[in-house]
Amino acid sequence: MTTTLITGASSGLGAEMARQLAARGHDLALCARREERLAELRAEILAAHPERRVEVRTLDVLDEDAVLETFRAFRRDLGSLDRVVVNAGLGKGAPLGTGGHAANRETAMTNFVGALTQTEAAMEAFREQQAGHLVMVSSMSAMRGMPKTMTTYAATKIGAAYLAEGIRNELHGKPLGRTVKVTVLYPGYIASEMNEKVAQKTKMMVPTDVGVRAMVEAIEKQVDSACVPRLPWAPLSVVMKHAPLGVLKKLM
């Protein structure tokens, strides 16, 4: 049995990951800013799987002290943290230089600085336990610099991915590298609360449960990295990285 902590778990991909992991036999530590949503999700999961342990705590990932204490408290309550999914994030943004600095800064602080703090807290637990699984939820937008409202978001997501990859690099060939695993997920267009306003206009969007199932399968396999769902995103990742800008803009 695995104890999995998920941040940003009150809705969207985080909430659906909690549902699917509970169905696979995982105990859960769920945190997010919205207490009522967390309570509803906990009740839903326990109704379906009364044998599971589901602990919830409110958390703003920009509160560094609270992140560290919340992770420690979950570990005390549940005995260990076998896996941490760094999932909390924002999708706000505006083209740089157009007056949207506040939105861009909020996204940058949440998606990168917040991810950094969560990763610090996760690795503190894993180093003490000498075991664990860090899962970083990045984005397909991390494959290339993105235009307009996506510019800051994409930059934060490649930064978050590099945090995780840097840890994998550090641990490679060391004893801890055999017991602490690192996975980076690059989700494509998966329907969620974050993108509900554009879901009907976006090509290749898949339902939340379908997209998250691909994420969970990659998590369970403890792969180094995965574009999810694999099709069409794994082949498209090569195009996104190397296509001329004119071609890329038509695709995206």
C-alpha positions as CSV (number, residue, x, y, z in Angstrom):
1,M,0.0,0.0,0.0
2,T,1.3,3.5,-0.9
3,T,0.6,6.8,0.8
4,T,0.4,9.5,-1.8
5,L,0.3,13.2,-1.1
6,I,-1.3,15.4,-3.8
7,T,-1.2,19.2,-3.8
8,G,-3.9,21.2,-5.7
9,A,-6.2,18.3,-5.0
10,S,-9.5,20.1,-4.6
11,S,-10.4,20.0,-8.3
12,G,-9.3,19.1,-11.8
13,L,-6.4,16.8,-12.3
14,G,-5.5,16.6,-8.7
15,A,-9.0,15.5,-7.5
16,E,-9.3,12.9,-10.3
17,M,-5.8,11.5,-9.5
18,A,-7.0,11.1,-5.9
19,R,-10.1,9.2,-7.0
20,Q,-8.2,6.9,-9.3
21,L,-5.3,6.3,-6.9
22,A,-7.8,5.5,-4.1
23,A,-9.4,2.9,-6.4
24,R,-6.0,1.4,-6.9
25,G,-5.5,1.0,-3.2
26,H,-3.6,4.1,-2.2
27,D,-4.0,6.0,1.1
28,L,-4.1,9.7,0.4
29,A,-2.9,13.0,1.9
30,L,-4.7,15.8,0.0
31,C,-4.1,19.5,0.3
32,A,-5.4,22.6,-1.5
33,R,-6.6,26.1,-0.6
34,R,-10.4,25.3,-0.7
35,E,-11.3,23.5,2.5
36,E,-14.9,22.7,1.5
37,R,-13.9,21.1,-1.8
38,L,-11.3,18.9,0.0
39,A,-14.0,17.8,2.5
40,E,-16.4,16.9,-0.3
41,L,-13.7,14.9,-2.1
42,R,-12.7,13.1,1.0
43,A,-16.3,12.1,1.7
44,E,-16.7,10.9,-1.9
45,I,-13.6,8.8,-1.8
46,L,-14.4,7.2,1.6
47,A,-17.9,6.4,0.5
48,A,-16.5,4.5,-2.5
49,H,-13.5,3.1,-0.6
50,P,-14.2,3.0,3.1
51,E,-11.0,1.0,3.7
52,R,-8.8,3.9,2.5
53,R,-7.1,6.5,4.8
54,V,-7.7,10.0,3.5
55,E,-6.3,12.9,5.3
56,V,-6.9,16.5,4.2
57,R,-5.4,19.9,5.0
58,T,-5.8,23.3,3.6
59,L,-2.6,24.7,2.1
60,D,-1.5,27.7,0.0
61,V,1.7,26.6,-1.7
62,L,3.0,30.2,-1.6
63,D,3.2,29.9,2.2
64,E,6.6,28.3,2.6
65,D,6.4,27.6,6.3
66,A,3.0,26.1,5.9
67,V,4.1,23.8,3.1
68,L,7.0,22.4,5.1
69,E,4.8,21.9,8.2
70,T,1.9,20.4,6.2
71,F,4.1,17.8,4.6
72,R,5.6,17.0,8.0
73,A,2.2,16.7,9.6
74,F,0.9,14.4,6.9
75,R,3.9,12.2,7.4
76,R,3.3,12.1,11.2
77,D,-0.4,11.3,10.7
78,L,0.1,8.6,8.1
79,G,3.5,7.2,9.1
80,S,5.3,7.9,5.9
81,L,5.0,9.7,2.6
82,D,5.7,7.2,-0.1
83,R,4.9,9.5,-3.0
84,V,4.4,13.3,-3.5
85,V,2.7,14.7,-6.5
86,V,3.6,18.3,-7.1
87,N,0.4,19.3,-8.9
88,A,-0.8,22.7,-7.6
89,G,-0.7,25.3,-10.3
90,L,-2.2,28.3,-12.1
91,G,-2.8,29.1,-15.7
92,K,-3.2,32.8,-15.6
93,G,-1.1,35.0,-18.0
94,A,-0.9,37.8,-20.4
95,P,1.6,38.8,-23.2
96,L,4.6,40.3,-21.6
97,G,4.6,44.1,-21.7
98,T,0.8,44.5,-22.0
99,G,-0.1,45.3,-18.4
100,G,-0.6,41.8,-17.2
101,H,2.4,41.6,-14.9
102,A,0.3,40.7,-11.8
103,A,-1.2,37.7,-13.4
104,N,2.1,36.6,-14.8
105,R,3.9,37.0,-11.5
106,E,1.2,35.1,-9.6
107,T,1.5,32.2,-12.1
108,A,5.3,32.3,-11.8
109,M,5.3,32.3,-8.0
110,T,2.8,29.5,-7.8
111,N,4.1,27.2,-10.5
112,F,7.8,27.6,-9.9
113,V,8.5,29.0,-6.4
114,G,5.6,27.0,-5.0
115,A,6.9,23.9,-6.8
116,L,10.3,24.5,-5.4
117,T,9.0,24.6,-1.9
118,Q,6.9,21.5,-2.3
119,T,9.9,19.7,-3.8
120,E,12.1,20.8,-0.8
121,A,9.4,19.4,1.6
122,A,9.1,16.2,-0.3
123,M,12.8,15.6,-0.6
124,E,13.2,16.3,3.1
125,A,10.9,13.4,3.9
126,F,12.4,11.1,1.2
127,R,16.0,11.7,2.4
128,E,15.0,10.9,6.0
129,Q,13.1,7.8,4.9
130,Q,15.7,6.8,2.4
131,A,12.8,6.2,0.0
132,G,10.1,7.9,-1.9
133,H,8.7,8.9,-5.3
134,L,8.6,12.5,-6.5
135,V,6.1,13.2,-9.3
136,M,6.3,16.6,-10.9
137,V,3.3,17.6,-13.0
138,S,4.8,19.8,-15.8
139,S,3.0,20.4,-19.2
140,M,3.5,19.9,-22.9
141,S,3.9,23.6,-23.1
142,A,7.3,23.0,-21.5
143,M,8.6,21.6,-24.8
144,R,9.0,25.0,-26.3
145,G,8.6,28.7,-25.5
146,M,4.9,29.6,-25.9
147,P,3.4,32.8,-27.1
148,K,1.0,35.4,-25.6
149,T,-0.9,34.3,-22.5
150,M,1.1,31.0,-22.4
151,T,4.6,32.6,-22.2
152,T,5.0,32.7,-18.5
153,Y,3.1,29.5,-17.9
154,A,5.4,27.5,-20.2
155,A,8.5,29.0,-18.7
156,T,7.3,27.9,-15.2
157,K,6.6,24.4,-16.4
158,I,10.0,23.8,-17.9
159,G,11.5,25.2,-14.7
160,A,9.5,22.8,-12.6
161,A,10.5,19.9,-14.8
162,Y,14.2,20.8,-14.5
163,L,13.9,20.9,-10.7
164,A,12.8,17.2,-10.8
165,E,15.3,16.2,-13.5
166,G,18.1,17.9,-11.5
167,I,17.3,15.7,-8.5
168,R,17.3,12.6,-10.7
169,N,20.7,13.7,-12.0
170,E,22.0,14.2,-8.4
171,L,20.8,10.8,-7.3
172,H,21.9,8.8,-10.4
173,G,24.5,6.1,-9.5
174,K,24.1,6.7,-5.7
175,P,22.4,4.3,-3.2
176,L,19.6,6.8,-2.6
177,G,18.9,6.8,-6.4
178,R,17.8,3.2,-6.1
179,T,15.1,4.0,-3.6
180,V,14.0,7.5,-4.5
181,K,12.4,7.7,-7.9
182,V,11.6,10.9,-9.9
183,T,8.9,11.1,-12.5
184,V,8.1,14.2,-14.7
185,L,4.7,14.2,-16.4
186,Y,4.0,16.4,-19.4
187,P,0.1,16.5,-19.8
188,G,-1.3,17.5,-23.1
189,Y,-4.9,18.9,-23.4
190,I,-6.8,17.3,-20.5
191,A,-10.1,18.9,-19.5
192,S,-10.0,20.5,-16.1
193,E,-11.3,23.5,-14.2
194,M,-8.2,25.4,-15.2
195,N,-9.0,25.2,-18.9
196,E,-12.8,24.9,-18.9
197,K,-13.2,28.3,-20.7
198,V,-11.3,27.1,-23.7
199,A,-12.0,23.4,-23.7
200,Q,-14.5,23.6,-26.5
201,K,-12.2,25.5,-28.7
202,T,-9.0,23.4,-28.2
203,K,-8.1,20.6,-30.5
204,M,-7.2,17.2,-29.0
205,M,-8.8,17.8,-25.6
206,V,-9.6,14.6,-23.8
207,P,-11.9,14.1,-20.8
208,T,-10.5,14.5,-17.3
209,D,-10.8,10.8,-16.4
210,V,-9.2,9.6,-19.6
211,G,-6.2,12.0,-19.4
212,V,-5.7,11.3,-15.7
213,R,-5.8,7.6,-16.3
214,A,-2.7,8.0,-18.5
215,M,-1.1,10.1,-15.8
216,V,-1.8,7.5,-13.1
217,E,-0.5,4.6,-15.2
218,A,2.8,6.5,-15.8
219,I,3.0,7.3,-12.1
220,E,2.5,3.7,-11.1
221,K,5.2,2.5,-13.5
222,Q,7.6,5.1,-12.0
223,V,8.8,6.2,-15.4
224,D,11.4,8.9,-15.7
225,S,9.1,11.1,-17.8
226,A,6.0,10.7,-19.9
227,C,3.9,12.8,-22.3
228,V,0.3,12.0,-21.4
229,P,-1.8,10.8,-23.0
230,R,1.0,9.2,-25.1
231,L,-1.0,9.7,-28.3
232,P,-0.7,12.2,-29.9
233,W,1.6,13.9,-27.4
234,A,4.7,11.7,-27.4
235,P,5.2,12.1,-31.2
236,L,4.1,15.8,-31.1
237,S,6.8,16.5,-28.4
238,V,9.4,15.9,-31.1
239,V,7.7,18.3,-33.5
240,M,7.2,20.9,-30.8
241,K,10.9,20.9,-29.9
242,H,12.2,21.1,-33.4
243,A,9.6,22.5,-35.8
244,P,10.2,26.0,-37.3
245,L,8.1,28.6,-35.5
246,G,5.8,29.0,-38.4
247,V,4.9,25.3,-38.4
248,L,4.5,25.3,-34.6
249,K,2.1,28.2,-34.5
250,K,-0.2,26.5,-37.0
251,L,-0.2,23.3,-34.9
252,M,-0.8,25.0,-31.5
